[in-house]
Amino acid sequence: MARALALLPLLLALAPQAKAQSPEPPEIIWEEGPLTAYFHQGYAVAWLGDLDGDEVDEYAASRPGNSRVDVYSGERKEAIATLSGSARFGHSLTQLGDLDGDGVNEFAAGTPYAFSNSGEVKVYSGASFSLLYSITGAQAGDYLGWGLASLGDTDGDGVDDILIRSYRDEGVISVYSGADGSLRYSIPPPARWEYAGEGLAGIHDVNGDGAADFLVGAPERGFGEVVLHSGADGAVLATFAGTTISRFGDAVCQLGDLNGDQLPEFAIGAPHTAQAGQTRAGEVRIYDGQSLAELKTLPGTTANHRFGELIADGGDYNRDGLADLLVASPGSDGNGLTRVGKVELISGADFSVIGTVFGTQQYEEMPSSLAGFGDAHRDLHPDYLIGNHKYGSSEGGRVRMWGAPSPWLRVDPLYVGQLGVLTVSDCRFGSTLTFYASLKGNGPTNTPYGRVLLSPPFELLGSAGPTSGSAVYQTRIIPQRLAGRTVYFQAYETKPGFPLRLTTATAGVIQ
């Protein structure tokens, strides 16, 4: 590791296959399930952010049939915490902000059937997984915790707050203080059977009063309606309505910037919209986050596919500076099977389909839950969580992670006086891996070939290949003077006729 240093852009320029480009379409990079019958794994899924400081996002998945929520390490893709509750614990899940000031995000899980159906929401520390506090329904039949969503700060205390849906009267929406769990206010539905809160999302401060605002979808109110509420006091800021029988508002989500004004947009799903005589083909409408004007309508194309039943922020998958969008069509056929369901990743630049993933079981109707971008692959491309509690012969359920097919780099423990060992999996057969290291940090650093997770100067270590699907590289003997230092690693993969790919990044402390 003591060889001369060279900047990565210069070295990459020597590789004839190297060229700047978007990543390949996403692939399934992890899955778990089905579990025991009727455990309903994947009923709810959520990204939690980096909880352990390894710069990889953790995630959670519920199995309410087993009254359990599992928290997974993004690095290892295995459960690191198991939380249990009363009947159907984990009916809802959401990431929250840092509520206790320790620099780590918290999260919440809902149990609407707790305490004679009054309901309960438990808020957990993301650092220790201990219970910070519980919020319970006021009376039997409230079903508090039927839905959950994160919300920014609405009361000026510097702590993010919580949106909670109760099923009482088919949709009471309440805002609770994230600091102590106290009720700020509730919004009852104007009428029953409108299913207010079926779509629920916190968004940015639309009206500029310093409080985060939120969207509430009521798909059975008229042709469907979404109300934009002030986070400060729940006042109505704007109303958006469907124009036909459509279940407009079944799903809502905030997106990143789509039109270059540096402000986030938002989207609304209407999965029962008819298109050119195709009943329940569905559609998604995208709105400007500042003017609230409709920017784009994305129509479904096939009857009963229900395009837009679930939607989520796709992050910037192809690194073009614009937000992408995840759209689910649970009624879609695929892979020669009926109603397996599908999820599409749609470009925010031209609304073309970047990638599609289908269910694998007849009548699976995937997904039942969907979580927008996290990064459990440390490759600067978003990853997505797809849950389906109905998967398996007896609804054991399944959770899948869908993301960029980046080769996976790992480092063995590093010791003074020994060789360092780097291993890369998920390589192209016959490819070559070229390895780099940095003692300065993990970037990110912009290069002509994209952003790398190393801080300059970068050290060229060497190459390995041609590979047979994986590669192992050994460094020189690690000198004593590097004891206690953290070393950051990344590699790139080349193969004639194929685009260059960056691996995931990793780091190790020399002992």
Steps between C-alpha positions, in 0.01 A plus 500: 500500500803722495529522122469824308153649490309591188162656444226263393372709204844484338531127554149429376575689183748223414223238496362473144164367617443786744231754421260708703149357506196402702499177703343187361132440586440388859502135595392301805805512728352341814182327609359313796192281519256338496483439873260294712140498377311825555794684659442760225861609471532824306163638602690822563856597408707812572847638452641621833816687399850420622455386860848365577733746329621271223351726231259230386128541565320257725143388427202339670231254399197389696330164534178590684375143485784431742466841675860581418721760330853418391771763452767402247860608460540657158860377488436137594137462387412317821281582799676698773195566717162333550211694652175342617159629599137404534267373229598610148794706622667653193181578310676828412863618503680827437841655536505812716752778549748521787262551791738472794797699373751213475556546126319178405153474347217338692214286363144403591277195471121493523270244664140611432350194671672558834301575818156390378561656159579844641840460337858584583807648331842422646793733431846341518853631527694434184823478699402249770159369377361580843145633532498879529125536553161364398191678370165331563151555363253685716223240481415153380450492125740785421744262328780754551804409289308375197734726303824686574712760324800708592452874517744785534494748785156661530525679836840669483674292767761371257373142525313320222142396573281198418188448288270224625183367343221349709244284323216635712241659269717365215774752549590739783840661435701624799827686538710407803808666640811303419668635813265345756212331314238751610203568273517830311168476315271260312308534173178296486365404157202701370306177451537127552600247232736741327812319629693816584868425548514208260767714338704685765829688468690779664644747250700822501390841627277602209364830638823629646387530864788292632292187568509182292170423327328173408270326252193291586334288233129408523442271199127450563415870542321576174728379223788512744662797671835601647523784751818695567502601868711753684722326749472797735131461577346255252334772290416411141750654258381336178276222370558273201216292358455207267287549191358149460448200723866434565588466871707814453708538814546130571872580512698822545870571531752780490760493225824683444539785252367430150500843335829651613363752752677320788168431673343156547189396309232249604296227334149356538387154391155419362507124431136457388511761223373374164722563199359476146238251610743305718332491843723530806806558286606772744705818483746715695498879503808706586470851645737793533604543862486881484213601269304175561430485125476160338826423319430159351243221484632147460223270376471128551453301183328172588167423663510391865875554541430782752802710409568739789356297787831553678757768416829609656788739449762328283785738581736580214581151374666598174690800644352752257411748772125434485283290727370164381174330601395151609154389387332170589240317290386207718257367240761466226572171326863405442744216446217299345301518825171668586479798738851463637536877533788724406697806609642744246776755548412802285746770395422851618670641191287350222267262694636197321521170691850443637426156639219258588476221754216245499362269763577133462186325622161465334250754646771643728392861429836639609560733677304565816767740630763715336782715639683757291867552487754400761858390439582155631761441233735797555513576130326842487204349314168464684369162607130421547303273733207297366282305740215262431330338797293270274803323349531125554246221498368609841588871502829470683606815319820627343721810495724582204765764445524641147797710400795564272698182421828637633778250576525458877838583660595370844819528704630248753626633836824694448810434714845656507762265353246304296351517154166670454238291321229656281222286352250601232189296419230533232756573228458442127668179388835584345516857629795679660484681836733793575528596868558838667545620856491831684617603844320835473136397509204361313414796279283518311720644226378597154692355205421489127368150560264579784538547875738274686498432871863588559669828592808595298777418473413143397759222502501249217546163669487263205270279295347152506350301216370366278239409756265202520222695669712611794849639559751502786782752530778507759674825590862531599595437865348776711773711670503584871467874434141447380383344827169649611432667165175449309544399138224547243474270198318494168561332165379520144416213266570490126430247228522550122160578356348586838472832684727581792350433843607631838483256787348579834737671744625372833747589774711336767699611805857369514564316827 
